[in-house]
Amino acid sequence: MSLEIIYGLENIHNISEDLVVSLGTFDGLHVGHQAILKSLMTSAEKAGLNPMAVTFEPHPRVLVTPSNPPPLLTVWEEKARLFADYMHGRLLVLRFNKELMSKSAEEFAREVLVEKLHLKKLIVGYDHAFGKNRSGTINDLMELSRKYSFELEVVNPVIIEGRPVSSTRIRNLIIERKFSQSLDMLGHPYPIYGIVEKGIAIGKKELGYPTANIQYNERKLLPVDGVYSCRVEYKGQMYNGMLFIGVNHFNPDKKRSVEVNIFDFDRDIYGQEIICYPRIFVRENIRFDRKEELSKQIAKDKENILKLINKGDHR
């Protein structure tokens, strides 16, 4: 079974089949979101309905609070891959623009869910809000479900350490250097997607450790600066590696970079897609005066990461 991704409401044509729909922003596809998608798949199977998830691109707060949009746990390329891990059927990606933002809760429910999708059932999280200024509440959805004759299911939160898991909570954990706790709440490795670009090329020539420099989306929330053990996905294959996030002090640009040394790998991948999954924080970024000192430290880093892998801690 596969996932069909449909971009834009205008590309929905002649929906005559019975749909069960889940609706949300789904940033991070964390364990709470996974519970919603699990309910979607279970409802579809039990009731003989066809599953569809509906999400938004870009994140609604890019337009709603343009001066303070949240950093993203998952950029679109990452989110699309994650959806395929947790559901099959259709994923409808609505372009979040001023027209969509201006719709009231009832207009959105009537025009999109009822008149366009002809849904039979809607599944949302316990704190779902929708419509202009997020004015539509769960109580409003209950009234709308009665008015337009569709079933509504509200999925309870997933509780970890006494509090509901949320995208905001996970962002705060990452910012607060509690990366391993954030992974527990995500329920999956943390992806950093990007295109491999040319760097300053000292890794292979001068340090003995070639790195792939990742051109990442600047709206992506990166873990705090430092060195991490990591897994690297390239063309469907997984590799071990060590990941550096931060300012390379030998780079005259002084920009924050994401660089990965992929173990047992010697291929030219400039211009190609990779995904890095940082796993365990190894050390903070250190400023070295000489490249020889940095090379020695990288050797120690690799030795420590290989020990983690051999012990089975590199999950």
N, C-alpha and C positions, 0 to 999 in steps of 0.2 A: 504494500500500500504506500502511496506517495502523497505529497502535499503539492497542490496547485496554488500558485501565488497569483492573485489578480490585482493589478495596480489600477485603482480608480473606479469609482462607482459607474462611470460611463462604460466600462468594459464588462459590466454585469448585464447579460442579455437573456431574456426569456427564462427566468428562474421559475420553473413550474414544480420543482421537487420540494418536499417538505424539509425545512431547515431547522436545526437547533444551532443557535448562535451564541458565542461568547464575545464579550466586548471589553476592550481595555487598552491602555497604553503599553502595558507589559514590558516596561524597561527593566532589563535584567533577567526576565523569565525565571524569577526566583521560586522558592518552594511554594509560596502562596499562589503565584501565577500557575505553577504546575498543578496545584490542586484544582484550580478552575478548569484547566484544560483536561484534567482527568475526569472531572464531572461532565465536561462536554462530550468526551468520547464514550463514557458510560451511558449517558442519556441517549446519545445517538444509537448505540447498540441496542439498548433496552426498548426504545420506542420505534425503532426502524426509521430514524430520521438521518439526514445527511449533515455532518458537522461542518461548521464554518466559524473561524475566528475572525474578528474584525479589529484592526488596530489602526494607528495613525502615524503618519510620517509627514513632516518632522514631529518631534515631541510637541504636544500642544502648548507647553509653556514657552516655546520659542516665540510664539505670537502673543500669548496671553500675558506673559511677564518678560518682554524682550530685554529688559535691563538686567534681569536676573534668572536666566534659564538654568535648569539644573545640569551639571555635567552628566554625561550618559554612562550608565553601566553597560549598555549595549548599543553600538551604532548599528545602522540598518543591516549591513552585511553579516554582522554577528547574530543579530536577532532572527533573521530569516533562517539561518542554519539551525538555531536552537528550536524554533517552532517545529521544524521537521523531526526533532528528537522526541517531541511530546504529543504530536497529533498527526493525523492524516485527514484528507478531505481538501477543504479550500481555506486559504488565508486571504482575506480582502484587506488591502492596504488603502485607507482613505487619505487623500491629500488634505492635510490640515491647513486650510487657508482662511482668509477673512470671511468668505461666504459660509463656510462650515462653522466657523467660530461664532457667527452671529445667529445661528439657529437656536431657537428656544429648545428646551428639553422635549416638549411635545412635538415641535416641528421635526426634530431629529428622529424621534421614535416613529412618527407617522410617515415621513417622507423616505427615510432610509430603511428602517427595520421592517415596517409594515408594507408600504407601497412598492418598494424596490425589491426587498428580500423575501417578503411573504413568510416571515418566520413563524414557526409554531411554538418555539420555546426560546427564552433568553436566559443565559447564565452569566452572572456578574459576581464580582467580589463584594464582600460585606460593606466596604467603604466607597463603592463606586459612585461617582458624581458625573453628570454629563450635561450637555446643553450650554447655552450662553452663560458665561461666568460660573460654570459648574453649578448652576442653580438647581439642576434636577437631582433629587435625592432618591434613596431606595424607596421611600414612601411614595414619591411621585411615580416611580417605575411600577409599583404595585397598582396604583390607580390606572396608569396607562395600559398595563397588561389586562386589566378588566375591561377597559374601554375598547381596546382593539383586539381582544380575544386571543392573547397568546399567554403561554405559561411562563412564570418567572421562577427561577431558582437563584437563591443568594447563597454563595459559598462562604462558610465561616473562615476566619483567619487561621493561619498556621502560627501557633504560639511557640516561641523559643525563648527560654530564660524569662518566662512570665509576660512577654510582650509580643504583639503581632509582628510578624516579619513584614517589612515594607521596603520599597526601593530607597526611600529616604534614610531609613535606618542602616541599610547596607552601605550607602554612600558615606555616611558618617563613620562607620567602622573602618572603611578603607582610608579615609582622611586621618583617622585617629590611630593609624598604624596597627590595626587589629585585623590584618588581612586574613588570617586563618579562620577567624570567626565569621568574616564576611563570606568565605567559601562555604561554611556550614549552612548559612542562610540562603545562599544562591542555590545550593544543591547540585552544582556542576562547576567545572573549572572556569576560571575567569578569562574570557578571550580578549586578545588584543590583535585586531585584524589590520593588515596594511599591505602596501606595495613596497617591495624591496627597492631602495634607492641607493645611489652611490654616496658614500660617506667620504671621510678624509683619507681612508685607505691605509691607516697605520696598523690596523689589526693584524693583517697577514704579513705585511712587509717588515714591520718593525717590532711587533709584539709577539708574533708567532701564533696568534689566535684570531683568525679571520672572523669578522662579524657581518651579519646582514643587518643593515640599517632600515628600520621600518618607517615608512611614511604613513603615520597614523592620523586618524581624524582628530582634530584639535578639540572637539567637544567631548572626546572620550575621557572618562575619569581614569587616570593612571594610578596604580599603586604608588606609595611613597618612594622616593629615590633610593636606589641601592642596587644590590646584586641579588638575584633570585635563581633558584633552580627552576627549570621550566620544561614543558613539553612543547614541541613545535609541530604544527600540521602543515604539510606541503604536498599538494596533489593527492590528498587522501591518505598519505603515509604519516606516521607519527615518529618523532625523534626526540631524544633527550637533549638538553642543552643548558646553557647558563645565559641569563638575561640581565642586561644592564639598563636601568632607567635613571636618567639624570643628565647633568651637564658634564660632558667629557672635557676635562680641563686642558687637553691638548688640541681641542677643536677651536679655531679662532672665532667661529660664529657664536660660541657660548650659548647655544640653544639647547633646550632639553631634548634629549634623544632617547630612542628605544633601539637597542642593539642586541642581537642574539648571536652567540657562538653555538652552532649546531654540532653536536658530537658525531663523529664518524660520518661526516658529510663533506663532500668536496665537489660542489656543482655551482655553475654560474646561474644565479636566479635573479639577476637584476631585472626589474620591471615586472616581476611576478608576484602573485598573492601568497602570503603566508599568514598563519594565525599562531601567535604565541600564547601559552597558558602559564603564567607565573604560578609557582606552587609554594615554595618555601623561601622565606626571606633569609639571606645568608649574611649580608653585612651592609652597612651604610656606604654611601659614596665617599671616597677618600681622595683628597688632593695629593698627587705625587709630583715631586720636582723633576724627576727623571723618568723616562719611559722604561728604563731597565727595572726600576722599582715597581712600576705598574705591572710589568710582565711577570715579575715574581709573585705579586699578589694575585694575579689572574690564575697562575698555576696552582696556588693554594686554594683559590675559590673552586677551581675544577676538581681538585682532589677532595674537597669537602662535599661537593655535590655528588661525586661518584660514590662516596661513602653512604650518602643518603639513599642513593639509588640501590646500592647493594644491600642495605639494611631493609629495604622495602618501605622506607618512609616517604618516598617520592611518589605519592599516590596521584 
